[in-house]
Amino acid sequence: MEYKVIPFIASIDRSKENTKQVAEQLEALIKNQTADGWNYERLESVSSYVQPTQGCFSFGGEQGYSTAHQMVVFSRDF
């Protein structure tokens, strides 16, 4: 079994219905990958922590923060 993971970041137009836009973008990604022989498995949320940075002489540094990314998982047989 072979796996492929693709980041999914929806682009939203504020003047339109947001959930419909997100669904259409995810559907397009899934259709595109299945056309290439990949099977959709699931949508995963991956959390990570961005380390803080030190500024020069302790000035200008940035605090660390947590973030989450959506990943679409596909598989196919060899």
C-alpha positions as CSV (number, residue, x, y, z in Angstrom):
1,M,0.0,0.0,0.0
2,E,1.2,3.5,-0.9
3,Y,0.1,6.7,0.8
4,K,0.0,10.3,-0.3
5,V,-0.8,13.2,2.0
6,I,-1.7,16.7,0.6
7,P,-2.2,19.9,2.6
8,F,-5.7,21.3,2.2
9,I,-6.2,25.0,2.7
10,A,-9.5,26.3,1.4
11,S,-9.6,29.8,-0.2
12,I,-12.8,31.6,0.9
13,D,-14.5,34.5,-0.8
14,R,-16.2,36.5,1.9
15,S,-19.1,37.5,-0.3
16,K,-20.2,33.9,-1.0
17,E,-21.4,31.0,1.1
18,N,-18.2,29.7,2.9
19,T,-19.1,26.1,3.6
20,K,-20.2,25.5,0.0
21,Q,-16.9,26.9,-1.3
22,V,-14.8,24.7,1.1
23,A,-16.8,21.6,0.1
24,E,-16.4,22.3,-3.6
25,Q,-12.6,22.8,-3.2
26,L,-12.2,19.6,-1.2
27,E,-14.4,17.7,-3.8
28,A,-12.2,19.0,-6.7
29,L,-9.1,17.9,-4.9
30,I,-10.5,14.4,-4.3
31,K,-11.7,14.1,-7.9
32,N,-8.4,15.2,-9.2
33,Q,-6.5,12.6,-7.2
34,T,-8.9,9.8,-7.9
35,A,-8.5,10.4,-11.6
36,D,-4.8,9.7,-11.1
37,G,-5.5,6.4,-9.3
38,W,-5.5,7.5,-5.7
39,N,-8.3,6.5,-3.2
40,Y,-9.5,9.1,-0.7
41,E,-9.0,7.8,2.8
42,R,-9.7,10.7,5.2
43,L,-9.2,14.4,6.2
44,E,-6.8,14.7,9.2
45,S,-6.1,17.7,11.4
46,V,-2.4,17.9,12.3
47,S,-1.5,20.2,15.2
48,S,2.0,21.6,15.6
49,Y,3.9,24.1,17.7
50,V,5.9,26.9,16.1
51,Q,9.0,27.6,18.3
52,P,9.6,31.1,19.6
53,T,12.4,33.2,18.1
54,Q,15.0,35.2,19.9
55,G,15.5,38.8,18.9
56,C,18.7,40.7,18.9
57,F,19.5,41.5,22.6
58,S,16.0,40.0,23.5
59,F,14.2,42.6,21.3
60,G,12.1,41.7,18.3
61,G,11.6,38.1,19.1
62,E,8.3,36.3,18.4
63,Q,6.4,34.2,20.8
64,G,5.7,30.6,20.0
65,Y,2.2,29.4,19.0
66,S,0.2,26.4,18.2
67,T,-1.3,25.9,14.8
68,A,-3.4,23.2,13.0
69,H,-3.3,22.1,9.4
70,Q,-5.8,20.0,7.4
71,M,-4.2,17.1,5.5
72,V,-6.0,14.9,2.9
73,V,-4.9,11.3,3.0
74,F,-5.0,9.1,-0.2
75,S,-3.9,5.6,-0.8
76,R,-3.4,3.1,-3.6
77,D,-2.1,-0.4,-4.1
78,F,1.3,-0.9,-5.8
